[in-house]
């Protein structure tokens, strides 16, 4: 009996789910407790196989569905997928340089408030767009920006605040929004490590003008590689879409033409009247789209997000409880009472008067099969990407200077950033670890502290 294409497709998808249950390709293969990682299932594999059977290749129906559901989940009007969280940050800041924003656009030489204790791709777009980052020190406990020091760092050229919520722990949104309103600043929330965190009843990334997210395997949900930009502003949405899609002025989705019903009726730039809108470009853009395979995986992951967040929060609570008796030598993370973190990881700092160093503790943990990570760049201003290039930047209320001319005196203006570099690391709380793993981590840390106290 000849089977239909649909019958064969259904059998293939059924077999893909059966294969997952037998092979468990994403299962942990050792006793090593990872610091991060993905948790996939039969649904993700089935979706990706189905996307392969479509043979659409680029962003298609799965991507459209993901963007729609992601926006609905966060309670925003617009979501645009992109190929990474780093690209999401690049799109967000580049969008603010658009001529379509008039006097509100960022121009070369304008300043952006930033921090040096974080991941470089929150700062890189500032340099890449010819803007000047203004570095403000961080605070211990939350590891976010020291908000008390922001206003003294603002100058007439300061036009934007662009900060990451550190490892899923949000900075004080009330105060940040108040400062942005007072000085008429743009606010970009880098929420790549904070998907699902909430400030009162609002998700991280939805309070500022633009929010960004990452779907790398270490993150709260994954597409393998991928990210997203969200906004409630229709003008910003169109600009972000344009910059992502080669800079074109047309907003038609791939495979669709003339959705504006004016494809050959426009007069833009110095082009002849009626020039094809599909090939009219209003921005110097990129091609930063994702594939439908990625979106298919992300769509299945999105259904599991709340469960993943619950696991991360429970893991962090277990560590807080288990390590509470070590606060004589360790600083444990804290969060604002209005914040419900979506812990990307669990930050720990070794106190300066402890009888051991961060390095000793980290090496002990790794030797005992427990993964650790630094708070990314530590102090970005000490990284070779800064010291080996001639980049304009400013530290606090100081003057603009060249990055390759920084001295120890300059670094001393960010004492807590250096403290984080020297004393802070983090442990895993992701959905691929559990309460028993947290208790094992605690056991090993207690063993280490006991050995160094005696």
NORDA-V648134 format. One record per run of one state. SS is the DSSP state (2 for helix, 1 for strand, 0 for the rest). FROM is the first residue (numbers start at 1). TO is the last residue. Records with the same first field share a line. If there is no record, write none. Layout:
# NORDA-V648134
SS = FROM-TO + FROM-TO
This chain:
# NORDA-V648134
0 = 1-4 + 24-32 + 34-41 + 55-57 + 59-60 + 75-77 + 83-84 + 96-98 + 105-110 + 115-119 + 123-123 + 129-131 + 136-137 + 139-144 + 146-146 + 154-157 + 165-165 + 167-168 + 170-172 + 184-185 + 191-197 + 200-201 + 204-209 + 215-215 + 217-223 + 225-226 + 232-233 + 246-247 + 249-276 + 280-280 + 282-286 + 288-290 + 303-304 + 323-323 + 327-329 + 333-338 + 341-344 + 351-357 + 368-369 + 371-372 + 375-379 + 383-383 + 388-391 + 396-400 + 406-407 + 429-434 + 454-454
2 = 5-23 + 42-54 + 61-74 + 85-95 + 99-104 + 120-122 + 124-128 + 147-153 + 173-183 + 234-244 + 277-279 + 292-302 + 305-322 + 324-326 + 358-367 + 380-382 + 384-387 + 403-405 + 408-423 + 435-453
1 = 33-33 + 58-58 + 78-82 + 111-114 + 132-135 + 138-138 + 145-145 + 158-164 + 166-166 + 169-169 + 186-190 + 198-199 + 202-203 + 210-214 + 216-216 + 224-224 + 227-231 + 245-245 + 248-248 + 281-281 + 287-287 + 291-291 + 330-332 + 339-340 + 345-350 + 370-370 + 373-374 + 392-395 + 401-402 + 424-428
